[in-house]
Amino acid sequence: MDQYSGDEQSYIPQVGDDQKPQIGMRFDSLEDAFSFYNQYARESGFSARMSNSKKSKKTNEIIWKKFVCFKEGHTDDIRWSKHTKNDQPRKERARGETRTGCLSKISVVKEQTGPGWVVSTFIESHNHPLSTPSKVHLLRSHRGISASKKMLSQQFVEANVSTCQQMRLFEIESGGPEHVGFIERDMRNYEKSVRDEHKGIDAETLVDFFESGKAKNSLFFFDYETDSDNRFTRCFWTDHVSRRAYTAFW
């Protein structure tokens, strides 16, 4: 997938010219430009990400954008975290980052007339080995959970299917882990985001359900309690069937 170019730390992707960005190549939008570059990155064996941009002083619209290799820049062993419990910055060790100062990139500029974007710069060589086809699906920019798989995952969750079991099913369905489109960590992050979205909503949904039951039947009764922070703590409910049964055994 890559070829050693003679320089000690220079690797040039071996892909067809029709898959490479070219100076002067035009795209209808920034999204189209990044999509093309990311597909080129997948064929080449690296992960892409969006980087710097410039805005027009007159309109405040983006007029220049750069897309880079995910190993662009450098990783500091120690960096400052944004917040702590006391809202003070704190030194912490950078984890999971392996940036090497790679200079591979493309830049696109907005057309002066029209909505299009044109490639103005393209550097294709990397200072690090490129991924093999069997591992490229693990790189960040080539992973994503489709809407259909998100929906299916929610059905699995409702059926108490664990995340690791879900991944096995997705791998079987897709014909192997390299075709799933994401890894187990992505799925766990998605499940966490869903849980975070529903925090505080479950209690409201339950109360709304009780209210609708009471509106349908005057014999339906419910009550609930909250703590000093107005958090739902416990509840009690009974319908007309339960109340009638209770009187039979009183």
Secondary structure by P-SEA (a helix, b strand, c coil): cccccccccbbbbbcccccccccccccccaaaaaaaaaaaaaaacbbbbbcccccccccccccbbbbbccccbbbbcbbbbccccccbbbbbbbccccccccccbbbbbccccccbbbbccccccccbbbbcccccccccccccccaaaaaaaaaaaaacccaaaaaaaaaaaacccccccccaaaaaaaaaaaaaaacaaaaaaaaaaaaaaaaacccccccccccccccccccccccaaaaaaaaaac
